[in-house]
Every structure is written in structure tokens, then in C-alpha cells.
Amino acid sequence: MNDQVITSTRILFVDDSKVLLKTASKILSAEFDVVTAVDGQDAWVKLGQDHSIQVMFSDISMPNCDGYELLGRVRTSDDAGLNAMPVILVTGADDDETARQTALDRGATDFLNKKYLSSELLPRARAHSKYQRISQQLQAQSKLDPLTGLANEQGFLDRLAQDIAYARRHKLDLALLRLEIDHLPALYEHLGNRVVEPIVLRVAELISGRIRAEDTAAHIGLGGFAISVPGGQLRGVESMAAGLQAKVAAMPVEVGGKRLAVSLTTAVIGGEPSEWTTAPNALAHSAAAIAHHRQQAQAEREHARRLAEEQAARELAHRQAEEQAERERARRHAEDQARRQAEEQAERELARRHAEDQARRQAEEQAAREAASREQARRQAEEQAAREAASREQARRKAEEQAAREVASREQARRQAEEQAERERARRHAEDQARRKADARKSPAAPQRQAQGRMAGVWGGLHAFWQRQRARMARWFRKLSGK
């Protein structure tokens, strides 16, 4: 049994390192058939060409298409076998716990660090190949989708074939409702399996709550569902589809504290089942109807977008016209205001000039009054100065007259004093002569003393005469100088 596993299990190992590819091939080739790829794009091509690959190991950091992108392509594939394939991401990052959580959130089956490759690669390959083999065996035996509990694609095709045959035999109507969750692959790429799986499960629950016991619902692909409605009328099935669309649109889905909008695209085909050759053809026809509806919805959205853009353009033009008119009104208002301000400024300027002229005239009148006042004060000062000069002149003349009288009085007193002195000298001279005569009579030297006395008297007379002449000259000089 083990030899059968070794020879039948094919493992794809993806890495851009030739050394690591050679090492992994050497480790795995003893028990498995190993296929290698140099990057994600190469691996995706080989997965499309070789449907016998059951397990894939992929490096995360690679050129062209990295491990996360390759994982997203596998998990969003419409091929149920490829969609459920075990994918083990391999990394050489030091922060392997963060890388592990990211890989698992994005839908990886397992995670392996390159530093444990030599010891962990073969045991992981054995475990996952065995799990894949058992899962494929169980899925082959079961017709239920393991995620939603609804029928899988093969189970739905089997039941649809039975419904078609029954409707043909009994000439009954048969309706096929196809539903697709919009943009689910993109959501899977950006948010991972932890966000997508709850959305799929919630939609599956809503579908299960709306179908009858004789209806069959199936989960087909990542976000696709199909419902076979035996005896269903198109209008009733379309009403059910509209109700499911409304419930899904109102379904609360929050990511990072923000509400995520989820929507369904639906398509209903029905009528005489004789037109449906086989169940796969009917399912393919419903898929084409979904694609057509999506194109119509896209065209309607595009048309609505163009209408919205045209409406927005008209509104923008209207707003621009209103804004232009408002700017024109504002400009005119500003011009009127500026004109009024200019007129007010001109009036203020005229008032200012009038005030300046009035102030100038007042200043000129005040200056004239001040000049007249100064002139009057000058004349008064000149008159006062003239009166004072006359008064000083009169006082000077009076003083000169007084001085002249005083001089005359002093001169008179001086002459009287000189005359008195002259009489006194004459008296003394007479006394001296009389004394000399008396002495001469008494002494033989008397003549000589008399002669000396006479000489002394002459010199005394000359000296007195000189003193009187000096006094007269001094008085004369004083008169000449005006003192």
C-alpha cells in the first residue's frame, strides 16, 4: 500500500533558488514524484497542465509571482480539486511567527521555516499527501461540500440530472437559480480566508433557509451557489433571488471596525427541461447567464456612472455658473462699495482740504493778529525805550548838573581851602621870618639860617604851585572825558 503512495503522489516544490530546489528534490525523491518550479508563474502553469499534483510547497519571496499571490490563485480557482489542494508556504524570515499567522490567514494549509527544511520537509510531505489522499477518497464517496454542508458540484449535477429527467417524464417546469458573491476572489486576495469563509457560510445559511425540501442547493467554486427548483415558476424563483440579494446586502460584515458591502449577482433559467440536454450543459448555461447579467450590471453601472458624471458635470456647470454669477455680484458689490468708499474718501478729502483752508485762514488771521500785536508791542517798547532814554537823558543831565554843582562846590571849597592854606602858610612864613629875625639877632649864624629859610620858603611855594597846577589839569581831563 505504501509503495502505491510513493509512486502515485506528485509534489510540486516552488522556489527561485536552484540550490534549494536541488536539496528539496533530493529529500523528497526517495518517496515522492517531485515537480519543481522556479517562481509562482511557472508553478501556476504547471498546476494547469498537470492535474495529478496533490501537494505543493512554495517559497513566499519570489520574483514575477510570490507565494502569497500563488496561494490566492489556488484558493480562488474554480477547479474544486485545485482549490482544496494542501499548500505549505516556506520562508527564511526570522520573524516566522508573524509570517506563519499571515500565511494561515491567507489560506495556507501549513507553514515551514527553511532552517528546519532538512528535518521537517519529508514528514510534512508524508502527512499532507496522506491527508490529501484520504480527503479525495472521502470526497469521492460524499456529495456534500465540507465548508457549507450543501451539495458539492458533483452531487448537484447528479441531483440536477434526476430533476431534469423527472420534469421531462412528467412535463413539469424546472428552474435553475445561479448565484455568485461579487468580488469574492479580490476579497480573498486582500483579506484572506478568515474574512471570506464567514461570508460564504452566512450566504449558505440564507440559501438553506429559503429553499424547499424538494429543492437542491450546492456550493460551486469559491463564491458560487446553484439551486435546482423542480416545478418552480420563473417569477417566483426571481422573487426568491431578489429576496436573497436584499438579505445579503443587509448582512452585517465588519473588517477592522468598518462595514464591508457584500452583494450577489443572480441568474434564473427555466421553462421546458427538454431544452436542457444535460445537467452540465444546464449548469454551464446558468454560468453564462451569470456572466451576461454581470455584463449587463456592469453596463448599467457604467451607464449610471456616465449619467452620474453627466449630472455631476451639469451640476458642476450650474454651480460654476452660480459661483460665477455670485462672483460677478460680489465683484459688482465690491466695485459699488469701492466707489462709495472712493466718494466718501473724496468727501473726506474735500472736508479735510476745507478744514485745512479754514485752519490756514485762521492761522493767517492769528499770525496777522500776532504780527499786529508784536508791532504794537514793538512800538510800545520803542516808545517806552524812548521815554526811558529821555528819562535817562534827563536824569543824566540832572546828574551832570548835580555833579557840576558838586564840582563847583568842591572847587569853591578847594579854593577856599587853598586860600586858607595859603593864608596859613603866609602866617607861618611870617612867623618863620619873625622867628628867624629873632634868631638872627640872637646868633651869628642867623643870616645863613635866614638864607636857608628863604630857600625853603621858595621851594615850598614852588611845590604848592605845582600841586595846584596838577589838580587843575586833572579836573580839566575829567571834563574832557565827560566824567
Secondary structure, 3 states (H helix, E strand, C coil): CHHHHHHHCEEEEECCCHHHHHHHHHHHCCCCEEEEECCHHHHHHHHHHCCCEEEEEEECCCCCCCHHHHHHHHHCCCCHHHHCCCEEEEECCCCHHHHHHHHHHCCCCEEEEHHHHHHHHHHHHHHHHHHHHHHHHHHHHCCECCCCCCECHHHHHHHHHHHHHHHHHHCCCEEEEEEEECCHHHHHHHHCHHHHHHHHHHHHHHHHHHCCCCCEEEEECCCEEEEEEECCCHHHHHHHHHHHHHHHHCCCCEECCEECCCCEEEEEEEECHHHCCCHHHHHHHHHHHHHHHHHHHHHHHHHHHHHHHHHHHHHHHHHHHHHHHHHHHHHHHHHHHHHHHHHHHHHHHHHHHHHHHHHHHHHHHHHHHHHHHHHHHHHHHHHHHHHHHHHHHHHHHHHHHHHHHHHHHHHHHHHHHHHHHHHHHHHHHHHHHHHHHHHHHHCCCHHHHHHHHHHHHHHHHHHHHHHHHHHHHHHHHHHHHCC
